[in-house]
Amino acid sequence: MYEYKIVPAPKKGLKAKGLKSAEDRFANTLSELMNREARGGWEFLRAETLPSEERAGFRSSTIVYRSLLVFRKARQETADDPVLPEIPAPTAPSVAPVQPPATPQPVIAGEDTTADDGLSEADDQDSSSARA
């Protein structure tokens, strides 16, 4: 894990001995800022330009873009730091395939609705005459 620090980027370079151009002064100012943060254990990560809404009078506001420098350093884990447990990714519950309901057979008037024992009427008559 990291800890982050955001500082505003310098708007202009500060005067320094031996630096004549504005570009040189700006580079020197930026270099000093970055070295100061590095001595504190901060690693330069990136520069960002982000919008900021500011009041521009009594009723209006305007968007101003700010240049920021992002620094980070490794955070030392302590016993007080909450450690989130790893939670396994959710899985879909298993569902058995759904069988369509059995469709009832139509009943024709005058037909015997008792269960079919697998014998035809001819077989039924033959077996009764054999018993006699």
DSSP file (Angstrom, degrees, kcal/mol; ACC not computed):
  #  RESIDUE AA STRUCTURE BP1 BP2  ACC     N-H-->O    O-->H-N    N-H-->O    O-->H-N    TCO  KAPPA ALPHA  PHI   PSI    X-CA   Y-CA   Z-CA
    1    1 A M              0   0    0      0, 0.0    74,-2.5     0, 0.0     2,-0.3   0.000 360.0 360.0 360.0 154.7    0.0    0.0    0.0
    2    2 A Y  E     -A   74   0A   0     72,-0.2     2,-0.4    70,-0.0    72,-0.2  -0.876 360.0-141.7-123.9 156.1    1.1    3.6   -0.6
    3    3 A E  E     -A   73   0A   0     70,-2.6    70,-1.9    -2,-0.3     2,-0.3  -0.944  26.7-148.6-110.9 138.0    0.5    6.9    1.1
    4    4 A Y  E     -A   72   0A   0     -2,-0.4     2,-0.4    68,-0.2    68,-0.2  -0.818  13.4-167.6-114.9 150.4    0.1    9.8   -1.3
    5    5 A K  E     -A   71   0A   0     66,-2.6    66,-2.9    -2,-0.3     2,-0.5  -0.997   6.2-161.4-135.4 129.3    0.9   13.5   -1.0
    6    6 A I  E     +A   70   0A   0     -2,-0.4    64,-0.2    64,-0.2    -2,-0.0  -0.945  12.5 176.6-113.8 127.2   -0.3   16.1   -3.5
    7    7 A V  E     -A   69   0A   0     62,-2.3    62,-3.3    -2,-0.5     2,-0.1  -0.967  35.4-104.5-127.8 146.6    1.4   19.5   -3.7
    8    8 A P  E     -A   68   0A   0      0, 0.0    60,-0.3     0, 0.0     3,-0.1  -0.451  38.0-117.7 -67.7 139.3    0.7   22.4   -6.1
    9    9 A A        -     0   0    0     58,-2.5    58,-0.2    -2,-0.1    21,-0.0  -0.473  39.9 -93.6 -71.7 148.0    3.2   22.8   -8.9
   10   10 A P        -     0   0    0      0, 0.0    -1,-0.1     0, 0.0     3,-0.1  -0.361  26.3-151.9 -63.9 142.8    5.1   26.0   -8.8
   11   11 A K  S    S+     0   0    0      1,-0.3     2,-0.3    -3,-0.1    15,-0.1   0.808  76.6   4.1 -84.7 -32.3    3.6   28.8  -11.0
   12   12 A K  S    S-     0   0    0     13,-0.1    -1,-0.3    14,-0.1     2,-0.2  -0.981  83.0 -96.1-149.3 160.2    6.9   30.5  -11.7
   13   13 A G        -     0   0    0     -2,-0.3    13,-0.3     9,-0.2     2,-0.2  -0.506  34.7-126.0 -79.4 144.7   10.5   30.0  -11.0
   14   14 A L        -     0   0    0     11,-0.6    15,-0.1    -2,-0.2    14,-0.1  -0.603  34.9 -95.6 -86.7 150.4   12.2   31.7   -8.1
   15   15 A K        +     0   0    0     -2,-0.2     2,-0.3    14,-0.0    -1,-0.1  -0.383  48.9 174.1 -66.1 140.0   15.3   33.8   -8.6
   16   16 A A    >   -     0   0    0      3,-0.4     3,-1.6    -2,-0.1     2,-0.1  -0.987  39.1 -89.0-145.8 152.3   18.6   32.0   -8.1
   17   17 A K  T 3  S+     0   0    0     -2,-0.3     3,-0.1     1,-0.3     0, 0.0  -0.394 110.5  12.4 -64.9 131.0   22.2   33.0   -8.6
   18   18 A G  T 3  S+     0   0    0      1,-0.2     2,-0.6    -2,-0.1    -1,-0.3   0.347  96.0 115.2  87.3  -5.9   23.5   32.2  -12.1
   19   19 A L    <   +     0   0    0     -3,-1.6    -3,-0.4     1,-0.2    -1,-0.2  -0.873  32.0 167.6-101.9 118.2   20.1   31.5  -13.6
   20   20 A K        +     0   0    0     -2,-0.6    -1,-0.2    -3,-0.1     2,-0.1   0.874  51.0  64.0 -97.8 -44.7   19.2   34.0  -16.3
   21   21 A S  S  > S-     0   0    0      1,-0.1     4,-2.1     4,-0.0     5,-0.2  -0.447  77.4-124.6 -88.7 157.7   16.1   32.7  -18.2
   22   22 A A  H  > S+     0   0    0      1,-0.2     4,-2.5     2,-0.2    -9,-0.2   0.855 113.0  56.8 -63.0 -35.4   12.6   32.1  -16.8
   23   23 A E  H  > S+     0   0    0      2,-0.2     4,-2.4     1,-0.2    -1,-0.2   0.913 107.3  47.0 -64.2 -43.0   12.9   28.5  -18.0
   24   24 A D  H  > S+     0   0    0      2,-0.2     4,-2.3     1,-0.2    -2,-0.2   0.910 112.8  49.2 -64.7 -43.2   16.0   27.9  -16.0
   25   25 A R  H  X S+     0   0    0     -4,-2.1     4,-2.4     2,-0.2   -11,-0.6   0.904 112.1  48.6 -64.1 -40.7   14.5   29.5  -12.9
   26   26 A F  H  X S+     0   0    0     -4,-2.5     4,-2.6   -13,-0.3     5,-0.2   0.934 111.6  48.8 -65.2 -45.4   11.4   27.4  -13.2
   27   27 A A  H  X S+     0   0    0     -4,-2.4     4,-2.4     1,-0.2    -2,-0.2   0.891 112.1  49.7 -61.2 -40.0   13.3   24.2  -13.7
   28   28 A N  H  X S+     0   0    0     -4,-2.3     4,-2.5     2,-0.2    -1,-0.2   0.917 110.7  49.1 -65.5 -43.9   15.5   24.9  -10.7
   29   29 A T  H  X S+     0   0    0     -4,-2.4     4,-2.2     2,-0.2    -2,-0.2   0.922 113.3  46.8 -61.7 -44.7   12.4   25.7   -8.5
   30   30 A L  H  X S+     0   0    0     -4,-2.6     4,-2.4     1,-0.2    -1,-0.2   0.901 111.6  51.6 -64.2 -41.3   10.8   22.4   -9.6
   31   31 A S  H  X S+     0   0    0     -4,-2.4     4,-2.5    -5,-0.2    -2,-0.2   0.909 109.7  49.1 -62.4 -43.7   14.0   20.5   -9.0
   32   32 A E  H  X S+     0   0    0     -4,-2.5     4,-2.3     2,-0.2    -1,-0.2   0.908 111.1  49.9 -63.4 -42.0   14.3   21.9   -5.5
   33   33 A L  H  X S+     0   0    0     -4,-2.2     4,-2.0     2,-0.2    -2,-0.2   0.931 113.1  46.0 -61.6 -45.6   10.7   21.0   -4.6
   34   34 A M  H  X S+     0   0    0     -4,-2.4     4,-2.1     1,-0.2    -2,-0.2   0.891 112.9  49.3 -67.1 -39.5   11.1   17.5   -5.9
   35   35 A N  H  X S+     0   0    0     -4,-2.5     4,-2.1     2,-0.2    -1,-0.2   0.879 108.7  53.5 -67.1 -37.2   14.4   17.0   -4.1
   36   36 A R  H  X S+     0   0    0     -4,-2.3     4,-0.9     1,-0.2    -2,-0.2   0.919 111.5  45.4 -62.5 -43.3   12.9   18.3   -0.8
   37   37 A E  H  <>S+     0   0    0     -4,-2.0     5,-2.4     1,-0.2     3,-0.4   0.881 110.2  54.7 -67.4 -37.6   10.1   15.8   -1.1
   38   38 A A  H ><5S+     0   0    0     -4,-2.1     3,-1.8     1,-0.2    -2,-0.2   0.878 102.7  56.1 -64.2 -37.8   12.5   13.0   -1.9
   39   39 A R  H 3<5S+     0   0    0     -4,-2.1    -1,-0.2     1,-0.3    -2,-0.2   0.806 103.9  55.5 -63.3 -27.6   14.5   13.7    1.2
   40   40 A G  T 3<5S-     0   0    0     -4,-0.9    -1,-0.3    -3,-0.4    -2,-0.2   0.392 128.7 -99.7 -84.2   3.6   11.3   13.2    3.1
   41   41 A G  T < 5S+     0   0    0     -3,-1.8     2,-0.4     1,-0.3    -3,-0.2   0.536  78.4 138.8  93.3   7.0   10.9    9.7    1.6
   42   42 A W      < -     0   0    0     -5,-2.4     2,-0.5    -6,-0.1    -1,-0.3  -0.728  41.0-150.1 -92.4 134.0    8.4   10.7   -1.1
   43   43 A E  E     -B   72   0A   0     29,-3.7    29,-2.6    -2,-0.4     2,-0.3  -0.867  22.9-117.2-101.2 131.1    8.7    9.3   -4.6
   44   44 A F  E     +B   71   0A   0     -2,-0.5    27,-0.2    27,-0.2     3,-0.1  -0.508  37.1 172.2 -67.3 129.5    7.5   11.5   -7.5
   45   45 A L  E     -     0   0A   0     25,-3.2     2,-0.3     1,-0.4    26,-0.2   0.831  51.1 -45.5-105.1 -54.1    4.7    9.7   -9.3
   46   46 A R  E     -B   70   0A   0     24,-1.3    24,-3.2     2,-0.0     2,-0.4  -0.985  43.6-108.3-170.4 168.1    3.2   12.1  -11.8
   47   47 A A  E     -B   69   0A   0     -2,-0.3     2,-0.3    22,-0.2    22,-0.2  -0.909  34.6-168.8-108.1 139.5    2.0   15.6  -12.6
   48   48 A E  E     -B   68   0A   0     20,-2.8    20,-3.4    -2,-0.4     2,-0.5  -0.940  18.2-152.7-127.9 148.8   -1.8   16.2  -13.0
   49   49 A T  E     +B   67   0A   0     -2,-0.3    18,-0.2    18,-0.2    16,-0.0  -0.981  27.5 177.0-119.6 116.1   -3.9   19.1  -14.3
   50   50 A L  E     -B   66   0A   0     16,-2.4    16,-3.1    -2,-0.5     2,-0.2  -0.898  29.3-111.7-123.7 148.0   -7.3   19.1  -12.7
   51   51 A P  E     -B   65   0A   0      0, 0.0     2,-0.4     0, 0.0    14,-0.2  -0.492  28.8-171.0 -77.5 147.4  -10.3   21.4  -12.9
   52   52 A S  E     -B   64   0A   0     12,-2.3    12,-3.2    -2,-0.2     2,-0.5  -0.986  17.8-136.8-139.4 126.1  -11.3   23.5   -9.9
   53   53 A E  E     +B   63   0A   0     -2,-0.4     2,-0.3    10,-0.2    10,-0.2  -0.719  29.9 179.9 -86.2 127.5  -14.5   25.5   -9.6
   54   54 A E  E     -B   62   0A   0      8,-3.2     8,-3.1    -2,-0.5     2,-0.2  -0.930  33.2-102.7-128.9 151.8  -14.0   29.0   -8.1
   55   55 A R  E     -B   61   0A   0     -2,-0.3     6,-0.3     6,-0.2     3,-0.1  -0.514  29.7-175.0 -71.0 134.7  -16.2   31.9   -7.3
   56   56 A A        -     0   0    0      4,-2.5     2,-0.3    -2,-0.2     3,-0.2  -0.408  63.5 -33.3-127.9  55.9  -15.8   34.7   -9.8
   57   57 A G  S    S-     0   0    0      1,-0.2    -1,-0.1     2,-0.1     0, 0.0  -0.832  96.4 -46.5 125.0-166.7  -18.0   37.4   -8.3
   58   58 A F  S    S+     0   0    0     -2,-0.3    -1,-0.2     1,-0.1    -3,-0.0   0.918 131.4   9.2 -72.2 -44.0  -21.2   37.5   -6.3
   59   59 A R  S    S+     0   0    0     -3,-0.2     2,-0.3    -4,-0.0    -1,-0.1   0.506 113.8  73.7-117.2  -7.1  -23.3   35.0   -8.3
   60   60 A S        -     0   0    0     -4,-0.1    -4,-2.5     2,-0.0     2,-0.3  -0.690  51.6-163.6-113.1 162.9  -21.0   33.4  -10.8
   61   61 A S  E     - B   0  55A   0     -6,-0.3     2,-0.3    -2,-0.3    -6,-0.2  -0.943   5.2-156.8-137.5 161.0  -18.3   30.8  -10.8
   62   62 A T  E     - B   0  54A   0     -8,-3.1    -8,-3.2    -2,-0.3     2,-0.5  -0.946  21.8-113.8-137.5 156.9  -15.6   29.8  -13.2
   63   63 A I  E     - B   0  53A   0     -2,-0.3     2,-0.4   -10,-0.2   -10,-0.2  -0.822  30.8-173.9 -95.2 126.0  -13.4   26.7  -13.8
   64   64 A V  E     - B   0  52A   0    -12,-3.2   -12,-2.3    -2,-0.5     2,-0.5  -0.962  19.0-134.7-118.4 136.3   -9.7   27.1  -13.2
   65   65 A Y  E     - B   0  51A   0     -2,-0.4     2,-0.4   -14,-0.2   -16,-0.0  -0.805  19.9-159.5 -95.5 129.8   -7.2   24.4  -14.0
   66   66 A R  E     - B   0  50A   0    -16,-3.1   -16,-2.4    -2,-0.5     2,-0.5  -0.877  10.6-140.4-110.8 137.6   -4.7   23.6  -11.3
   67   67 A S  E     - B   0  49A   0     -2,-0.4   -58,-2.5   -18,-0.2     2,-0.3  -0.864  28.0-178.2 -96.8 127.2   -1.3   21.8  -11.9
   68   68 A L  E     -AB   8  48A   0    -20,-3.4   -20,-2.8    -2,-0.5     2,-0.5  -0.913  22.6-139.7-127.0 150.5   -0.5   19.4   -9.1
   69   69 A L  E     -AB   7  47A   0    -62,-3.3   -62,-2.3    -2,-0.3     2,-0.5  -0.942  17.4-150.4-110.1 131.9    2.4   17.1   -8.3
   70   70 A V  E     +AB   6  46A   0    -24,-3.2   -25,-3.2    -2,-0.5   -24,-1.3  -0.896  16.8 178.7-108.1 125.4    1.7   13.6   -7.0
   71   71 A F  E     -AB   5  44A   0    -66,-2.9   -66,-2.6    -2,-0.5     2,-0.3  -0.874   3.0-173.4-119.5 154.3    4.2   11.9   -4.7
   72   72 A R  E     -AB   4  43A   0    -29,-2.6   -29,-3.7    -2,-0.3     2,-0.3  -0.977   8.4-172.0-143.1 158.3    3.9    8.6   -2.9
   73   73 A K  E     -A    3   0A   0    -70,-1.9   -70,-2.6    -2,-0.3   -31,-0.1  -0.987  39.6 -92.4-147.2 151.5    5.8    6.5   -0.4
   74   74 A A  E     -A    2   0A   0     -2,-0.3     2,-0.4   -72,-0.2   -72,-0.2  -0.383  42.0-131.4 -63.5 134.0    5.4    2.9    0.8
   75   75 A R        -     0   0    0    -74,-2.5     2,-0.5    -2,-0.1    -1,-0.1  -0.730  14.1-127.7 -90.4 134.2    3.2    2.7    3.8
   76   76 A Q        -     0   0    0     -2,-0.4     2,-0.2     1,-0.0   -74,-0.0  -0.705  24.5-126.0 -83.6 126.4    4.4    0.7    6.7
   77   77 A E        -     0   0    0     -2,-0.5     2,-0.3   -76,-0.0    -1,-0.0  -0.517  31.9-174.6 -71.3 133.5    1.8   -1.8    7.9
   78   78 A T    >   -     0   0    0     -2,-0.2     3,-0.9     1,-0.0    -1,-0.0  -0.815  40.0-108.8-122.9 167.6    1.0   -1.5   11.6
   79   79 A A  T 3  S+     0   0    0     -2,-0.3     4,-0.1     1,-0.2    -1,-0.0   0.767 117.9  59.1 -66.6 -24.1   -1.2   -3.6   13.8
   80   80 A D  T 3  S+     0   0    0      2,-0.1    -1,-0.2     0, 0.0    -3,-0.0   0.704  82.5  99.4 -78.0 -19.2   -3.7   -0.8   14.0
   81   81 A D  S <  S-     0   0    0     -3,-0.9     2,-0.3     1,-0.1    -4,-0.0  -0.495  81.4-119.1 -70.2 130.8   -4.2   -0.8   10.2
   82   82 A P        -     0   0    0      0, 0.0     2,-0.6     0, 0.0    -1,-0.1  -0.520  23.3-153.0 -70.6 134.0   -7.3   -2.7    9.2
   83   83 A V        -     0   0    0     -2,-0.3    -4,-0.0    -4,-0.1    -2,-0.0  -0.940   9.9-140.7-109.6 119.4   -6.6   -5.6    7.0
   84   84 A L        -     0   0    0     -2,-0.6     2,-0.1     1,-0.1     3,-0.0  -0.638  19.5-123.9 -81.0 131.2   -9.5   -6.6    4.8
   85   85 A P        -     0   0    0      0, 0.0     2,-0.4     0, 0.0    -1,-0.1  -0.413  28.4-105.7 -71.5 150.0  -10.0  -10.3    4.4
   86   86 A E        -     0   0    0     -2,-0.1     0, 0.0     1,-0.0     0, 0.0  -0.635  34.1-157.5 -76.3 128.5   -9.9  -11.7    0.9
   87   87 A I        -     0   0    0     -2,-0.4    -3,-0.0    -3,-0.0    -1,-0.0  -0.924  18.6-120.6-108.6 126.8  -13.4  -12.6   -0.2
   88   88 A P        -     0   0    0      0, 0.0     3,-0.1     0, 0.0    -1,-0.0  -0.300  38.1 -93.9 -65.3 151.5  -13.8  -15.2   -3.0
   89   89 A A        -     0   0    0      1,-0.1     2,-0.1     0, 0.0     0, 0.0  -0.370  48.1-103.4 -63.4 140.7  -15.5  -14.0   -6.1
   90   90 A P        -     0   0    0      0, 0.0     2,-0.3     0, 0.0    -1,-0.1  -0.374  35.9-155.4 -67.4 144.4  -19.3  -14.9   -6.0
   91   91 A T        -     0   0    0     -3,-0.1     3,-0.1    -2,-0.1     0, 0.0  -0.891  23.2-103.6-118.8 152.5  -20.4  -17.8   -8.1
   92   92 A A        -     0   0    0     -2,-0.3     2,-0.1     1,-0.1     3,-0.0  -0.506  42.5-107.9 -72.8 139.3  -23.8  -18.5   -9.6
   93   93 A P        -     0   0    0      0, 0.0     2,-0.4     0, 0.0    -1,-0.1  -0.388  34.7-111.3 -66.6 145.4  -25.8  -21.1   -7.7
   94   94 A S        -     0   0    0     -2,-0.1     2,-0.4    -3,-0.1    -3,-0.0  -0.626  34.7-165.4 -80.3 135.1  -26.1  -24.4   -9.5
   95   95 A V        -     0   0    0     -2,-0.4     3,-0.1    -3,-0.0    -3,-0.0  -0.975  18.7-124.4-124.4 131.3  -29.7  -25.1  -10.7
   96   96 A A        -     0   0    0     -2,-0.4     2,-0.0     1,-0.1     0, 0.0  -0.435  43.0 -93.1 -69.8 147.0  -31.0  -28.4  -11.8
   97   97 A P        -     0   0    0      0, 0.0     2,-0.5     0, 0.0    -1,-0.1  -0.347  42.0-119.6 -62.2 141.5  -32.5  -28.4  -15.3
   98   98 A V        -     0   0    0     -3,-0.1    -3,-0.0    -2,-0.0     0, 0.0  -0.715  20.5-147.5 -87.8 126.4  -36.3  -27.8  -15.2
   99   99 A Q        -     0   0    0     -2,-0.5     3,-0.1     1,-0.0    -1,-0.0  -0.774  23.1-116.1 -91.0 135.1  -38.4  -30.6  -16.7
  100  100 A P        -     0   0    0      0, 0.0     3,-0.1     0, 0.0    -1,-0.0  -0.410  40.7 -96.1 -67.4 147.5  -41.7  -29.4  -18.3
  101  101 A P        -     0   0    0      0, 0.0     2,-0.2     0, 0.0     0, 0.0  -0.314  44.0-100.3 -64.2 146.7  -44.8  -30.7  -16.5
  102  102 A A        -     0   0    0     -3,-0.1    -3,-0.0     1,-0.1     0, 0.0  -0.451  35.1-129.0 -67.5 136.1  -46.3  -33.9  -18.0
  103  103 A T        -     0   0    0     -2,-0.2     2,-0.1    -3,-0.1    -1,-0.1  -0.756  22.8-121.0 -89.2 129.9  -49.3  -33.1  -20.2
  104  104 A P        -     0   0    0      0, 0.0     3,-0.0     0, 0.0    -1,-0.0  -0.401  25.2-116.7 -69.0 145.3  -52.4  -35.1  -19.3
  105  105 A Q        -     0   0    0      1,-0.1     2,-0.1    -2,-0.1     0, 0.0  -0.607  35.3-104.9 -79.9 140.1  -53.9  -37.3  -22.1
  106  106 A P        -     0   0    0      0, 0.0     2,-0.5     0, 0.0    -1,-0.1  -0.373  29.8-133.1 -66.1 143.2  -57.4  -36.4  -23.2
  107  107 A V        -     0   0    0     -2,-0.1     2,-0.4    -3,-0.0     6,-0.1  -0.865  13.8-148.8-100.3 127.1  -60.1  -38.7  -22.0
  108  108 A I    >   -     0   0    0     -2,-0.5     3,-1.9     4,-0.1     0, 0.0  -0.814  28.8-104.7 -97.6 134.5  -62.7  -39.8  -24.6
  109  109 A A  T 3  S+     0   0    0     -2,-0.4     3,-0.1     1,-0.3    -1,-0.1  -0.285 104.3  23.1 -58.8 136.0  -66.2  -40.4  -23.3
  110  110 A G  T 3  S+     0   0    0      1,-0.3    -1,-0.3    -3,-0.0     2,-0.3   0.312  94.4 119.5  90.8  -7.3  -67.1  -44.1  -23.1
  111  111 A E  S <  S-     0   0    0     -3,-1.9     2,-0.4     1,-0.1    -1,-0.3  -0.633  73.3-107.0 -89.9 150.0  -63.5  -45.3  -22.8
  112  112 A D        -     0   0    0     -2,-0.3    -4,-0.1     1,-0.1    -1,-0.1  -0.627  27.7-166.1 -74.4 126.6  -62.2  -47.2  -19.8
  113  113 A T        +     0   0    0     -2,-0.4    -1,-0.1    -6,-0.1     3,-0.1   0.293  47.7 117.7 -99.6   9.8  -60.0  -44.8  -17.8
  114  114 A T  S    S-     0   0    0      1,-0.1     3,-0.0     3,-0.0    -2,-0.0  -0.303  80.2 -77.4 -72.8 164.0  -58.4  -47.5  -15.6
  115  115 A A        -     0   0    0      1,-0.1     2,-0.4     2,-0.1    -1,-0.1  -0.321  46.7-116.3 -63.7 140.3  -54.7  -48.0  -15.8
  116  116 A D        -     0   0    0      1,-0.1    -1,-0.1    -3,-0.1     4,-0.1  -0.660  19.6-162.7 -79.2 126.1  -53.5  -50.0  -18.8
  117  117 A D        -     0   0    0     -2,-0.4    -1,-0.1     2,-0.2     3,-0.1   0.330  49.5-102.4 -93.4   8.2  -51.9  -53.3  -17.8
  118  118 A G  S    S+     0   0    0      1,-0.3     2,-0.4     0, 0.0    -2,-0.1   0.456  87.8 114.5  89.4   0.5  -50.1  -53.7  -21.1
  119  119 A L        -     0   0    0      4,-0.0    -1,-0.3     3,-0.0    -2,-0.2  -0.839  59.3-135.0-106.5 142.5  -52.6  -56.3  -22.4
  120  120 A S     >  -     0   0    0     -2,-0.4     4,-2.0    -3,-0.1     5,-0.1  -0.415  31.9-103.2 -84.2 169.8  -54.9  -55.8  -25.4
  121  121 A E  H  > S+     0   0    0      1,-0.2     4,-2.2     2,-0.2     5,-0.2   0.874 122.3  54.3 -62.7 -36.9  -58.6  -56.8  -25.2
  122  122 A A  H  > S+     0   0    0      1,-0.2     4,-2.2     2,-0.2    -1,-0.2   0.906 109.3  47.5 -64.0 -42.0  -57.9  -59.9  -27.4
  123  123 A D  H  > S+     0   0    0      1,-0.2     4,-2.0     2,-0.2    -1,-0.2   0.879 109.9  54.0 -64.7 -36.9  -55.2  -61.0  -24.9
  124  124 A D  H  X S+     0   0    0     -4,-2.0     4,-1.4     1,-0.2    -2,-0.2   0.895 110.0  46.1 -65.5 -40.8  -57.5  -60.4  -22.0
  125  125 A Q  H  X S+     0   0    0     -4,-2.2     4,-2.0     1,-0.2     5,-0.2   0.891 110.7  53.2 -70.3 -38.7  -60.2  -62.6  -23.6
  126  126 A D  H  X S+     0   0    0     -4,-2.2     4,-1.6     1,-0.2    -2,-0.2   0.896 108.7  49.2 -62.8 -40.3  -57.7  -65.4  -24.4
  127  127 A S  H  X S+     0   0    0     -4,-2.0     4,-1.0     1,-0.2    -1,-0.2   0.843 110.2  50.5 -71.5 -31.5  -56.5  -65.5  -20.8
  128  128 A S  H  X S+     0   0    0     -4,-1.4     4,-0.8     2,-0.2    -1,-0.2   0.864 111.0  48.3 -74.8 -33.5  -60.0  -65.7  -19.4
  129  129 A S  H  < S+     0   0    0     -4,-2.0    -2,-0.2     1,-0.2    -1,-0.2   0.802 107.5  56.4 -74.3 -27.6  -61.0  -68.6  -21.7
  130  130 A A  H  < S+     0   0    0     -4,-1.6    -1,-0.2     1,-0.2    -2,-0.2   0.805 104.0  53.6 -71.7 -28.1  -57.8  -70.4  -20.8
  131  131 A R  H  <        0   0    0     -4,-1.0    -1,-0.2     1,-0.2    -2,-0.2   0.785 360.0 360.0 -75.1 -26.8  -58.8  -70.3  -17.2
  132  132 A A     <        0   0    0     -4,-0.8    -1,-0.2    -3,-0.1    -2,-0.2   0.463 360.0 360.0 -80.6 360.0  -62.2  -71.9  -17.8
